[in-house]
Amino acid sequence: MHPGIKVFAPASVANIAVGYDILGFALDKPGDEILAKFKDRKGLVIKTITGGKGLPLEVEKNTAGFAAQRFLEHIGEADRGIEFEIRKKMPFGSGLGSSAASAVAGVMAVNELLDCPLEKRDLLPFAVQGEQIADGSYHADNVAPSLIGGMVLIRDNPSLDVHRLNVPKGLYATVVYPKIKILTRDSRAILSDQVLLKDHIKQSGNLAAFMLGLFNSDFALIGRALQDVIIEPQRRKLIPYFDEVQEAALKCGALGCSISGAGPSIFALSANSLIAEEAGNAMKKVFTDRKIRTKLFLSGINQEGAIKC
Amino acid sequence: MHPGIKVFAPASVANIAVGYDILGFALDKPGDEILAKFKDRKGLVIKTITGGKGLPLEVEKNTAGFAAQRFLEHIGEADRGIEFEIRKKMPFGSGLGSSAASAVAGVMAVNELLDCPLEKRDLLPFAVQGEQIADGSYHADNVAPSLIGGMVLIRDNPSLDVHRLNVPKGLYATVVYPKIKILTRDSRAILSDQVLLKDHIKQSGNLAAFMLGLFNSDFALIGRALQDVIIEPQRRKLIPYFDEVQEAALKCGALGCSISGAGPSIFALSANSLIAEEAGNAMKKVFTDRKIRTKLFLSGINQEGAIKC
């Protein structure tokens, strides 16, 4: 009897201030786990979901199930009897790529259970399809870092032209998640479909400089570059006390601080873990002083992505 | 008696398809020369300009003169008796940074004549001011490469946060200049002050990928990245046969082909000089077949910038 396997797929921070829909990085934690084993009856089933109130057990409506099923079809194993036990260990609707982590865990679980018919990287399209049923759009800025790890550029979402970026030694992430409800759909709807040319120029300069800063491990340049003049000014109003939180992070010496994905989580990047922790405590305090329950995550840039545990 | 000095400042290609107002590179030729020598009477004078019909001899109205004068004031030598002989050796209104080259040559000439009171890089603000009187806006995407050489990113124009980029071995430029009149002002006026968010995302992906391609000397990625979905679609209509020229370049294997600066010059980048030359001949043919007089320039990326000859 095959004992089954367990996989973990990490949370991720999309956009990174200057790369809306094209940049993201993976965190060490939190993340989602899936236990997968073979069963006698045909087809994939989701037996249980823990930690995810209201998430559907139905395979075709569940991000992990949908992604896994597309992958199984691709390799001609659509009828293979497989059972998932999904353990959501991260908040959803938090802007930390929860549905991406589930979709990634789904394809990873199947791949590992079947002794890796595909390379990890080739699982990407199926995981992106899985996330799409939750998010509505086909983009990999959470899925790609959750799967392959690291800091990731998606040159082009439709063709999944995905690239790992150099991560300077010491770079450390802070994420605070205030328990406020924002739907990704609302957070997308608030965005104008137009950008001022002058803002496009400014953001382009910052994006290119951020790339250069990563390559050269130039923290000062990363600090000057991490300024979002397009998305953050529109979305910050959805997150109470955002300005104060950002100011607190920068005052502690963080290189930059902005909204994680669609929010309400707020991330900061720092040149070392000490600053990241100080910034985290200061950021969290802004919310807890207002009696808003808040989770704090401190993490290096996760270089492994999804793993078999 | 001091014999005087001669300096050369090269032409440059601004924007490079994906970096409107923030990217540029220098060519080996063409470019402008200035001969400078001391004279007895106080102040800077422009004695002659060759090759620049209609350009003003008046120091405050001439880009080279204006730039040089601001620099002289900065170092407390405003009254120093200096005489310029300007030799314009490149077409102006061509989109090849002619006024930038003049402004750069102006500050270089003074600096060299006075035995380099400033580092070359520190001449940048004065040269940018010089170009501004011709162009109307304060930006360094032609001036910076002409002065310091190489492929250059300007993160932020107001603060002149300027960076040299890695240039992959073999990267070669083709420029064709069809003798058609376009004014930079018209070419700027035609641009919408708004950009679609989806185009901003696409261009951002390409810009970041271009940066990555330069760093990793990944020509295939550079090729996929060199696509301008914002500026070129608006400006191409100002240049007759642009589509055919671009197609001709890509058919020869060029990595990318777009408008140089405000046009009408068209540049291509190729992985080696052979492709660059073939592309150049094919691009030029499109114009000469229509009896449009055309100049072809082939050049590596000029790594020296302005020099004392």
Interface residues (C-beta under 8 A of the other chain):
Chain A: G19 Y20 D21 I22 L23 L153 I154 R155 D156 N157 D161 H163 L165 L191 S192 D193 Q194 V195 L196 L197 K198 H200 I201 K202 Q203 S204 G205 N206 L207 A208 A209 M211 L212 F215 L221 R224 A225 I230
Chain B: V18 G19 Y20 D21 I22 L23 L153 I154 R155 D156 N157 D161 H163 L165 L191 S192 D193 Q194 V195 L196 L197 K198 H200 I201 K202 Q203 S204 G205 N206 L207 A208 A209 M211 L212 F215 L221 R224 A225 I230
